[in-house]
Amino acid sequence: MIVLHYYPGNASLIPHILLLELGVPFELALVDRERDAQRAPEYLKLNPNGQIPVLVDGDLVIYETAAICLHLADTHASAGLAPALGTPERAQLYKWLVWMTNTLQARLLHYFYPERLVAPGNSAGAAEVRAQAQSDIGRMLDQLDDQLAAHGGPWLLGERFSAADPFAFVMGRWTRGFGGAASRPARERAHLGPYLQRMLQRPAVQAAIAAEQLPEPWI
């Protein structure tokens, strides 16, 4: 049995959606961040970094969201959520998954947790970090928007839905509170907005939102 260790609305929403897209049996195991459960000794045995998500697939324990996505796509290849190995399309999947986790998500974390990058009590420094992160994220959202515009297809890689799409959806969702001069939320961009609406219409996305009891606005 596959077990996904998750917290509502976290990056764990990405593999949650992917598992529902695959239609495979799995269980959810809540990691209660409100009680610092991600730092509990038992959880640290699964992920010594104390981060969410973790996927347990039999005897295999995997952390890092992009790695989980690739594992699920590869072990359920018949679902077609990853292009064939060795193809240019597969290389594009690698590129976008790594970019989203290493570049966009990393900057989003700076936006949400700017105090981690400054000395304790440096509220002015934290505000500067957050403002710069939001500005940077705006340019990154433009990059996603340009990708959708370039190929004209409904999904991030083009005509076929892939393991990259739940990732892009969650990254876009995390910007729903943006506003002001620094950056608009993803939903206000010409191609990302309709893309996020298409994602919301997928039954797997709706089921994940319901299971995690996520409040509106969803994007």
C-alpha positions in Angstrom: 0.0 0.0 0.0 1.2 3.5 -0.8 1.0 6.0 2.0 1.3 9.7 1.4 2.4 11.8 4.4 0.7 15.2 3.9 -0.5 18.4 5.3 -3.5 20.3 3.7 -2.4 22.7 1.0 1.3 22.0 1.3 3.5 20.7 -1.5 2.0 17.3 -0.6 -1.1 18.4 -2.6 1.0 17.7 -5.7 1.5 13.9 -5.3 -2.0 13.7 -3.8 -3.5 14.9 -7.1 -1.1 12.7 -9.0 -2.2 9.6 -7.0 -5.8 10.4 -7.7 -5.1 10.9 -11.4 -3.5 7.5 -11.4 -6.4 5.9 -9.6 -4.2 3.7 -7.5 -5.0 2.7 -3.9 -3.3 4.8 -1.3 -3.7 6.1 2.2 -3.2 9.6 3.6 -1.2 10.1 6.8 -1.6 13.6 8.3 1.6 15.3 9.5 0.2 18.0 11.8 2.4 21.0 11.3 0.3 22.9 13.9 1.9 20.5 16.4 5.3 20.4 14.8 4.7 16.7 13.8 7.2 17.1 11.0 9.9 17.4 13.6 8.8 14.3 15.6 11.4 11.6 15.9 9.3 9.0 14.1 8.7 11.4 11.1 12.4 12.3 11.0 13.2 8.7 10.5 11.2 9.0 7.2 12.6 12.4 6.2 15.5 13.7 8.2 14.9 17.2 6.7 11.6 17.4 8.6 9.7 18.4 5.4 6.5 17.3 3.8 5.6 15.2 1.8 7.0 11.7 2.2 5.7 8.8 0.1 6.0 5.3 1.4 5.6 2.7 -1.3 6.1 -0.7 0.3 9.6 -0.7 1.6 10.6 2.3 -0.4 10.6 5.8 1.3 10.8 8.8 -0.9 11.0 12.5 -0.1 11.3 15.6 -2.4 8.2 16.3 -4.3 9.7 16.2 -7.8 11.2 12.8 -7.1 7.9 11.5 -5.8 6.2 12.7 -9.0 8.8 10.9 -11.2 8.6 7.7 -9.2 4.8 7.6 -9.5 4.9 8.4 -13.2 7.5 5.7 -13.8 5.9 3.0 -11.8 2.6 3.6 -13.5 3.9 4.2 -17.0 0.7 3.0 -18.7 -1.1 6.1 -17.4 1.1 8.2 -19.7 1.9 10.9 -17.2 5.5 11.1 -18.4 6.8 11.1 -22.0 9.0 8.1 -23.1 12.5 7.9 -21.8 15.1 9.4 -24.0 12.7 11.7 -25.9 12.9 15.5 -26.1 9.5 15.6 -24.4 10.9 13.7 -21.4 13.7 16.2 -21.1 11.1 19.0 -21.0 9.4 17.2 -18.1 12.6 17.0 -16.2 13.3 20.7 -16.9 10.0 21.9 -15.7 9.8 19.7 -12.6 13.3 20.7 -11.5 12.7 24.4 -12.3 9.4 24.4 -10.4 10.9 22.8 -7.3 14.4 24.4 -7.3 13.5 27.9 -8.6 9.9 28.8 -8.3 9.0 26.8 -5.1 12.2 27.9 -3.5 11.4 31.6 -4.1 7.8 31.0 -2.9 9.2 29.7 0.4 11.2 32.9 0.7 8.0 34.9 0.2 6.1 32.9 2.9 8.9 32.5 5.4 11.2 35.5 4.9 12.2 35.5 8.6 14.3 32.4 7.9 16.8 34.4 5.8 17.5 37.2 8.3 18.6 37.5 11.9 15.9 37.0 14.6 13.8 40.1 15.1 14.9 41.8 11.8 11.4 42.6 10.6 12.6 45.2 8.2 15.0 42.7 6.6 12.3 40.1 6.4 10.0 42.6 4.7 12.7 43.3 2.1 13.2 39.6 1.4 9.5 39.1 1.0 9.1 42.0 -1.4 12.0 40.9 -3.5 10.8 37.3 -3.6 7.3 38.4 -4.8 8.9 40.5 -7.5 11.0 37.5 -8.6 8.0 35.2 -8.5 6.1 37.5 -10.8 8.8 37.1 -13.5 8.7 33.3 -13.0 4.9 33.3 -13.4 5.4 35.2 -16.6 7.7 32.3 -17.7 5.0 29.8 -17.1 2.5 31.9 -18.9 4.9 32.2 -21.9 5.3 28.4 -21.9 1.6 27.9 -22.3 1.4 30.6 -24.9 4.3 29.2 -26.9 2.7 25.8 -27.7 -1.0 26.7 -27.4 -1.9 23.4 -25.8 -4.1 23.0 -22.7 -1.4 21.6 -20.4 2.1 22.7 -19.4 4.0 20.4 -21.8 1.4 20.8 -24.6 -1.4 18.6 -25.6 -1.0 15.8 -23.0 -1.5 16.1 -19.3 1.6 15.1 -17.4 3.1 14.8 -13.9 4.2 18.5 -14.3 0.7 19.8 -14.2 -0.2 19.1 -10.6 3.0 20.8 -9.7 2.2 23.9 -11.8 -1.3 24.0 -10.4 -0.1 24.1 -6.8 2.6 26.6 -7.4 0.0 28.9 -9.1 -2.4 28.3 -6.3 0.1 29.5 -3.7 0.1 32.9 -5.3 -3.6 33.4 -4.8 -3.0 36.1 -2.1 -0.6 38.1 -4.3 -1.5 41.7 -5.2 -0.2 45.2 -5.6 2.7 46.5 -7.6 5.1 43.6 -6.9 3.2 40.8 -8.6 -0.3 39.7 -9.7 -1.5 36.2 -8.8 -1.2 33.5 -11.4 -4.9 33.5 -12.1 -4.7 37.0 -13.5 -2.3 36.1 -16.3 -3.7 35.5 -19.8 -2.7 31.9 -20.2 -2.2 30.8 -16.6 -5.6 31.9 -15.5 -7.5 29.6 -18.0 -5.0 26.8 -17.3 -5.7 26.9 -13.6 -9.4 26.8 -14.3 -8.9 23.7 -16.5 -7.0 22.1 -13.7 -9.8 22.9 -11.2 -12.2 21.0 -13.5 -10.3 17.8 -13.3 -12.0 15.3 -11.0 -8.7 14.4 -9.3 -8.1 18.0 -8.4 -11.6 18.4 -7.0 -11.2 15.2 -5.0 -7.9 16.3 -3.5 -9.4 19.7 -2.6 -12.3 18.0 -0.9 -10.2 15.4 0.9 -7.9 18.1 2.3 -10.9 20.4 3.1 -9.2 23.3 1.4 -11.2 26.6 1.7 -11.9 28.9 -1.2 -10.4 30.7 -3.0 -8.7 27.6 -4.5 -6.7 29.6 -7.0 
